[in-house]
Amino acid sequence: MTDGAAPHGKKPATGIGHKRVRSGEDFDIIIGFLGFWAVVLLVVTVWMEVTAQPALGWALGLLAMLLALYGMIRLRRRLPARTATRRN
């Protein structure tokens, strides 16, 4: 009849005492992803320059990736380290 709802004045038993704290773990994943592609773009840009092919587009893509990486690292420094494990 109550469709699993808790009685008045009581909280459900699941999740008591577990509050999700913002941490930098998700930012670390994004930083790693951006860092990988920055290295790939660096290699491609250098290769295009060495072989005398147009590299302006690759260099601008690398610049955008590095700026995004810099921004993510600055945001990451403001967040606390994760102190508890994530519950599934």
C-alpha positions as CSV (number, residue, x, y, z in Angstrom):
1,M,0.0,0.0,0.0
2,T,2.8,2.4,0.7
3,D,4.8,1.4,-2.4
4,G,8.0,1.1,-0.4
5,A,7.8,4.5,1.2
6,A,9.0,5.0,4.7
7,P,6.5,5.7,7.5
8,H,6.0,9.3,8.6
9,G,9.0,10.7,10.4
10,K,11.4,7.9,9.5
11,K,14.0,7.7,6.8
12,P,14.5,4.6,4.7
13,A,17.2,2.3,5.9
14,T,19.3,2.3,2.8
15,G,21.9,5.0,2.4
16,I,21.7,6.3,6.0
17,G,24.9,8.1,6.9
18,H,26.2,8.1,3.3
19,K,26.5,11.5,1.7
20,R,28.2,11.9,-1.6
21,V,31.1,14.2,-1.2
22,R,32.4,16.0,-4.3
23,S,35.9,14.9,-5.0
24,G,38.4,15.0,-7.7
25,E,38.1,11.4,-8.8
26,D,35.9,12.2,-11.8
27,F,38.2,15.1,-12.7
28,D,41.2,12.8,-12.6
29,I,39.5,10.6,-15.2
30,I,38.8,13.6,-17.5
31,I,42.4,14.9,-17.0
32,G,43.8,11.5,-18.0
33,F,41.6,11.4,-21.1
34,L,42.6,15.0,-22.1
35,G,46.3,14.2,-21.4
36,F,46.2,11.2,-23.6
37,W,44.7,13.1,-26.5
38,A,47.1,16.0,-26.0
39,V,50.0,13.6,-26.4
40,V,48.5,12.1,-29.5
41,L,47.9,15.6,-31.0
42,L,51.5,16.6,-30.1
43,V,52.9,13.6,-32.0
44,V,50.6,14.2,-35.0
45,T,51.5,17.9,-35.0
46,V,55.3,17.2,-34.9
47,W,54.9,14.6,-37.6
48,M,53.0,17.0,-39.8
49,E,55.7,19.7,-39.3
50,V,58.6,17.3,-40.0
51,T,57.0,16.0,-43.2
52,A,56.2,19.6,-44.4
53,Q,52.5,19.1,-44.4
54,P,49.9,21.7,-43.2
55,A,49.9,21.5,-39.4
56,L,47.9,24.6,-38.4
57,G,44.7,22.7,-37.7
58,W,46.5,20.1,-35.6
59,A,48.4,22.8,-33.7
60,L,45.2,24.6,-32.9
61,G,43.6,21.4,-31.8
62,L,46.6,20.8,-29.5
63,L,46.3,24.3,-28.1
64,A,42.6,23.8,-27.3
65,M,43.3,20.5,-25.7
66,L,46.1,22.0,-23.5
67,L,43.9,24.9,-22.5
68,A,41.1,22.4,-21.5
69,L,43.7,20.3,-19.6
70,Y,45.0,23.4,-17.8
71,G,41.4,24.4,-16.8
72,M,40.6,20.9,-15.5
73,I,43.8,20.8,-13.4
74,R,42.9,24.2,-11.9
75,L,39.4,23.0,-11.1
76,R,40.8,19.7,-9.6
77,R,43.0,21.6,-7.1
78,R,39.9,23.1,-5.5
79,L,38.3,19.8,-4.7
80,P,39.1,17.5,-1.7
81,A,40.6,14.1,-2.2
82,R,38.2,11.2,-1.9
83,T,38.2,9.8,1.6
84,A,35.6,7.0,1.2
85,T,34.9,4.4,-1.5
86,R,32.0,4.8,-3.9
87,R,29.0,2.6,-3.2
88,N,27.2,0.9,-6.1
